[in-house]
């Protein structure tokens, strides 16, 4: 994920000098780097609940990164050839994180069933 965030940075930093893109570039840089940061934080979670919450934040950041990359695919000053591989990787990360989160969600439901008192 660090390599991905670095690649996004290499794509986005040249756009910072254009006032009309500055805010959007900062949003893209923040969301792309937050994917990995929140994933690491999830691994350091003190509980299953905290792990799941941080994994959910990581997923949200991946979705936001997809949004901003799609946005820049229509921006006149963006280097269009750099976007497809970044967009593909962002979508893959979102898919992986989404699957992990839904597996946790499904397993949490199973845990609740197992915790019923025996009679």
C-alpha positions, -999 to +999 in steps of 0.1 A: +000+000+000+030+023+006+041+018-030+006+026-042+005+058-021+039+068-034+028+062-070-003+084-064+019+111-050+041+110-081+010+114-103-006+141-082+021+164-070+027+181-104-010+191-103-007+210-070+007+241-088-027+246-105-050+264-082-081+248-096-067+213-087-050+220-054-078+210-030-086+179-050-050+168-052-047+171-014-078+150-010-064+124-033-031+123-015-048+121+019-071+093+009-045+072-009-020+074+020-048+067+046-056+033+031-024+018+043-022+039+075-056+027+086-049-009+076-018-009+098-038+006+126-064-021+122-037-047+127-027-029+159-063-029+171-069-037+207-101-056+200-120-072+172-144-043+172-115-018+168-099-039+140-132-040+121-137-002+125-102+006+112-106-018+084-138-001+075-121+033+075-094+019+052-121+007+028-138+041+029-104+057+020-099+033-009-134+041-022-126+078-019-093+073-038-112+056-066-135+086-067-106+111-070-088+091-096-119+090-117-123+127-111-087+133-124-093+111-154-115+140-167-093+168-155-076+187-184-042+190-167-039+154-155-015+130-171-041+106-185-017+076-191-008+074-154-044+071-142-056+036-155-030+016-135-036+036-104-073+034-108-071-004-113-050-008-082-073+014-061-103-006-072-085-039-064-076-026-029-112-015-023-124-049-035-100-068-012-108-046+018-145-049+011-143-086+010-123-087+043-148-064+059-178-084+048-161-116+060-157-100+094-193-089+093-205-124+084-183-140+111-196-116+137-231-128+129-219-164+134-202-155+167-235-141+180-253-174+172-226-194+189-228-173+221-264-183+228-266-200+262-269-237+261-301-252+276 
